[in-house]
Amino acid sequence: MIDQFDKPAVFFQFLKFFPLRLLSQKLDELKDKIQGALVDRVVEDFVDITTPLKQFTDAVLAPEGTTYHTLLFKLFTFIIT
């Protein structure tokens, strides 16, 4: 009988019933899904970098003390933090 705390023995017992080829295939599928999710997240984060930059430029060039200047500057500092 396998000791419940003997993790390597439990793992090797598991491998008897789960072919290594299938395990390798499942790990490759998992790797592909993780990579896809990571790429999607990066694309999502950087899809529109021009709008915040334009808003920041507009805020910087607006006369100081105007509502437009203040709101856009606060918005931009919120976006980048």
C-alpha positions as CSV (number, residue, x, y, z in Angstrom):
1,M,0.0,0.0,0.0
2,I,1.2,3.5,-0.8
3,D,1.7,5.9,2.0
4,Q,-0.6,8.8,1.5
5,F,2.3,11.2,2.3
6,D,4.7,9.6,-0.3
7,K,4.0,12.0,-3.1
8,P,6.5,10.6,-5.7
9,A,5.0,7.1,-5.2
10,V,1.5,8.5,-5.8
11,F,2.7,10.3,-8.9
12,F,4.3,7.2,-10.4
13,Q,1.3,5.2,-9.6
14,F,-0.7,7.8,-11.5
15,L,1.7,7.5,-14.5
16,K,0.8,3.8,-14.8
17,F,-2.7,4.8,-15.9
18,F,-1.9,8.0,-17.7
19,P,0.4,7.6,-20.7
20,L,3.3,10.0,-20.9
21,R,2.4,10.9,-24.5
22,L,-1.0,12.1,-23.4
23,L,0.5,14.0,-20.5
24,S,2.9,15.7,-22.9
25,Q,0.1,16.5,-25.3
26,K,-2.0,18.1,-22.5
27,L,1.0,20.1,-21.2
28,D,1.6,21.4,-24.7
29,E,-2.1,22.4,-25.0
30,L,-1.9,24.2,-21.6
31,K,1.2,26.0,-22.7
32,D,-0.5,27.2,-26.0
33,K,-3.5,28.4,-24.1
34,I,-1.4,30.3,-21.6
35,Q,0.6,31.9,-24.4
36,G,-2.5,32.8,-26.2
37,A,-4.0,34.4,-23.2
38,L,-0.8,36.3,-22.5
39,V,-0.7,37.6,-26.1
40,D,-4.3,38.6,-26.0
41,R,-3.8,40.5,-22.8
42,V,-0.7,42.4,-24.1
43,V,-2.6,43.3,-27.3
44,E,-5.6,44.5,-25.3
45,D,-3.4,46.7,-23.1
46,F,-1.5,48.3,-26.0
47,V,-4.2,48.4,-28.7
48,D,-4.7,52.2,-28.4
49,I,-1.7,54.1,-27.2
50,T,-2.4,57.2,-29.2
51,T,-5.5,58.4,-27.4
52,P,-3.9,58.8,-24.0
53,L,-0.9,60.5,-25.6
54,K,-3.1,62.9,-27.5
55,Q,-5.1,63.7,-24.3
56,F,-1.9,64.3,-22.4
57,T,-0.6,66.6,-25.2
58,D,-3.9,68.5,-25.2
59,A,-3.8,68.9,-21.4
60,V,-0.3,70.1,-21.4
61,L,-0.9,72.7,-24.2
62,A,-4.1,74.0,-22.7
63,P,-3.8,77.1,-20.6
64,E,-3.1,76.3,-16.9
65,G,-6.1,76.6,-14.7
66,T,-8.7,75.7,-17.3
67,T,-11.1,73.0,-16.6
68,Y,-10.0,71.1,-19.7
69,H,-6.4,71.2,-18.7
70,T,-7.1,70.0,-15.1
71,L,-9.5,67.2,-16.1
72,L,-7.3,65.8,-18.8
73,F,-4.2,66.0,-16.7
74,K,-5.9,64.1,-13.8
75,L,-7.3,61.6,-16.3
76,F,-4.0,60.9,-17.8
77,T,-2.2,60.6,-14.5
78,F,-4.9,58.1,-13.4
79,I,-4.5,56.1,-16.6
80,I,-0.7,55.7,-16.3
81,T,-0.7,54.8,-12.6
